[in-house]
Amino acid sequence: MRRAAAAPTVTGGSCTVQGVGARCSGTVSRGLRLDGSCRGRAMTGRAVLGDGGRSLALDWDNGRPDHFSRALPR
């Protein structure tokens, strides 16, 4: 099943994921460790880059990972 689109953004040590009905925010370390909150829940994990930087997985410690891939503008 295909999920609604979400957009991750990393600026310096801050990260956000904006999706349908939610905006999650937190910090990301140089080691790509994530620490943040979403919908009132604390979330920790690790960011994993793949495919030469064209894919990103947010591998959460307490749940399933979120996967993103870079898309060309329309």
Backbone bond lengths (Angstrom), bond angles and torsions (degrees), N, CA, C in turn:
res aa  C-N    CA-C-N  psi(-1)  N-CA   C-N-CA  omega(-1)  CA-C   N-CA-C  phi
1 M - - - 1.430 - - 1.533 108.05 -
2 R 1.308 117.20 137.32 1.451 122.53 179.94 1.522 109.98 -90.30
3 R 1.337 115.46 132.50 1.468 120.71 179.74 1.518 109.99 -91.34
4 A 1.327 115.40 164.26 1.453 120.63 175.83 1.524 109.33 -65.50
5 A 1.320 116.56 151.12 1.463 121.96 -177.40 1.528 111.21 -66.73
6 A 1.315 115.24 142.22 1.459 123.11 174.17 1.517 106.96 -134.03
7 A 1.318 116.16 151.05 1.462 120.00 -176.82 1.522 110.36 -124.42
8 P 1.351 117.55 115.23 1.468 120.40 174.58 1.528 110.58 -85.12
9 T 1.330 116.55 144.36 1.460 122.45 177.37 1.525 108.17 -136.25
10 V 1.332 115.99 133.04 1.462 121.34 175.54 1.515 107.77 -122.90
11 T 1.330 116.33 124.41 1.458 122.55 177.38 1.519 107.68 -130.57
12 G 1.332 115.55 110.02 1.460 118.85 -175.41 1.514 109.45 61.03
13 G 1.321 117.73 -124.42 1.453 122.24 179.59 1.508 113.94 -98.06
14 S 1.344 117.54 10.19 1.465 121.38 179.90 1.520 110.49 -107.39
15 C 1.328 115.48 145.93 1.463 119.45 177.27 1.523 109.58 -136.99
16 T 1.319 115.24 148.43 1.460 122.25 174.28 1.522 108.60 -138.20
17 V 1.312 115.21 151.72 1.462 121.90 170.36 1.518 105.61 -128.48
18 Q 1.317 115.34 115.76 1.464 121.98 -179.39 1.514 107.89 -104.74
19 G 1.323 115.99 122.74 1.454 120.02 179.83 1.513 110.17 -139.33
20 V 1.312 115.42 -171.11 1.450 120.94 -179.71 1.527 109.11 -67.73
21 G 1.312 117.22 112.60 1.451 122.30 175.76 1.512 116.75 79.59
22 A 1.330 119.15 3.91 1.457 119.91 -179.02 1.522 110.78 -150.12
23 R 1.314 115.07 146.85 1.461 122.47 171.65 1.518 106.31 -132.58
24 C 1.310 115.64 112.69 1.458 121.57 -176.97 1.521 108.40 -105.70
25 S 1.325 117.13 142.34 1.458 119.34 -177.52 1.519 110.59 -141.57
26 G 1.348 114.36 160.97 1.452 119.87 179.05 1.510 111.05 176.99
27 T 1.322 114.65 -155.97 1.460 120.72 -179.09 1.525 109.30 -124.00
28 V 1.325 114.08 156.95 1.460 120.68 175.28 1.527 107.29 -132.29
29 S 1.337 116.42 132.11 1.464 121.06 -177.49 1.526 110.15 -89.14
30 R 1.333 115.75 171.66 1.466 120.07 176.15 1.523 111.53 -60.41
31 G 1.321 116.82 -27.89 1.458 121.76 177.58 1.521 113.06 -84.42
32 L 1.333 117.26 7.79 1.466 125.90 179.33 1.528 113.80 67.80
33 R 1.342 117.69 23.65 1.463 121.44 171.51 1.520 108.55 -78.01
34 L 1.321 116.87 139.22 1.459 123.73 -179.00 1.522 109.85 -109.13
35 D 1.319 115.51 142.93 1.461 122.20 176.65 1.522 106.34 -146.89
36 G 1.331 117.74 116.23 1.460 118.87 -177.26 1.506 112.27 -165.27
37 S 1.329 114.69 -164.55 1.456 120.17 178.62 1.520 109.27 -143.33
38 C 1.326 114.34 152.20 1.457 121.47 179.26 1.516 108.10 -150.11
39 R 1.316 115.57 123.81 1.467 121.62 179.97 1.525 111.88 52.50
40 G 1.336 115.44 40.59 1.454 121.14 176.81 1.515 115.55 80.93
41 R 1.327 118.37 2.52 1.464 121.79 -179.60 1.520 109.45 -107.63
42 A 1.336 116.29 134.40 1.463 120.80 174.25 1.525 107.97 -73.80
43 M 1.341 115.74 138.66 1.453 120.15 -178.85 1.526 109.43 -135.65
44 T 1.324 116.16 135.10 1.458 121.73 175.36 1.523 107.65 -130.63
45 G 1.309 115.75 154.58 1.457 119.03 179.69 1.516 110.79 176.20
46 R 1.326 114.04 -153.43 1.451 120.70 -176.09 1.517 109.15 -144.24
47 A 1.330 116.31 139.13 1.460 121.75 174.72 1.526 108.09 -89.70
48 V 1.331 116.22 135.42 1.461 121.88 -178.96 1.524 108.04 -126.84
49 L 1.340 116.53 116.75 1.455 121.45 177.38 1.519 109.95 -87.38
50 G 1.325 116.71 147.05 1.452 121.09 178.00 1.517 111.58 -146.53
51 D 1.296 116.01 174.67 1.466 123.46 175.68 1.525 112.36 50.29
52 G 1.334 115.31 47.37 1.462 119.94 178.24 1.521 113.75 64.39
53 G 1.331 116.95 29.35 1.460 121.00 179.92 1.517 113.76 89.65
54 R 1.333 118.26 3.20 1.467 120.86 -179.08 1.520 113.13 -89.64
55 S 1.333 117.74 -9.90 1.463 119.93 176.56 1.527 109.74 -130.71
56 L 1.305 115.17 154.03 1.463 122.62 -177.78 1.516 108.26 -140.61
57 A 1.326 116.68 131.57 1.461 121.51 172.30 1.518 107.55 -118.09
58 L 1.320 116.15 132.34 1.459 121.86 172.12 1.531 104.97 -100.91
59 D 1.309 115.43 101.23 1.461 123.61 -173.86 1.522 108.65 -91.42
60 W 1.329 116.35 94.79 1.462 122.34 -174.57 1.515 111.56 -77.47
61 D 1.343 116.80 140.68 1.460 122.30 179.46 1.527 112.32 -65.23
62 N 1.325 117.80 -29.71 1.468 120.72 -173.59 1.527 113.13 -116.45
63 G 1.318 118.09 26.95 1.459 118.41 179.76 1.509 112.56 -176.94
64 R 1.321 114.94 -169.86 1.458 121.28 -179.76 1.518 110.62 -74.73
65 P 1.337 116.94 148.39 1.459 119.62 178.61 1.524 111.49 -72.63
66 D 1.326 115.59 153.71 1.458 122.78 171.92 1.521 106.98 -103.48
67 H 1.328 116.70 133.25 1.461 121.61 -177.78 1.525 109.91 -113.69
68 F 1.330 115.47 137.51 1.460 122.20 178.64 1.518 108.60 -130.92
69 S 1.326 116.29 148.84 1.461 120.16 173.35 1.514 109.21 -135.55
70 R 1.304 114.55 148.24 1.450 121.15 -178.08 1.528 109.45 -74.24
71 A 1.307 116.43 131.63 1.450 121.60 178.76 1.517 109.67 -115.91
72 L 1.305 115.61 144.57 1.468 120.13 176.54 1.517 108.95 -74.46
73 P 1.341 117.67 144.82 1.462 120.12 177.89 1.533 111.05 -61.39
74 R 1.291 115.45 147.64 1.476 119.90 178.07 1.501 110.92 -84.42
